[in-house]
């Protein structure tokens, strides 16, 4: 629910970082 509610604080440790979670996460956009 956290990944859908708040993408910036969604801990994706078990799941691979999606494009939406890439820019919304603490990490910079890898595609840009």
N, C-alpha and C positions, 0 to 999 in steps of 0.2 A: 504494500500500500504506500510505503514511503517513496518507492521508485516512481509510482504513478502520481502521488500527491506532490512530493517535493523532489525534483530530479537533482537538485544541487546537493542534497544531503542523502542521496541514495547510494549506499555502500554496495558496489558491484564486485564483491570478492569471488563469489562462486559463479556469477554470470559474467560473460564477456561484455565490455563497455560498448553500448550501442551508440549510434550516431547522435541520438537525441541526448544521451547521457554523457556524451563526450564533451559537448560544448556547455552542457548544463552542469556538468560535474566540476570538481576542483581542478581537473586537468584541462589544459588548453586543447583546442580543436586540432586533431591530427590531420584532418582532411584539408585544412586551410593552411 
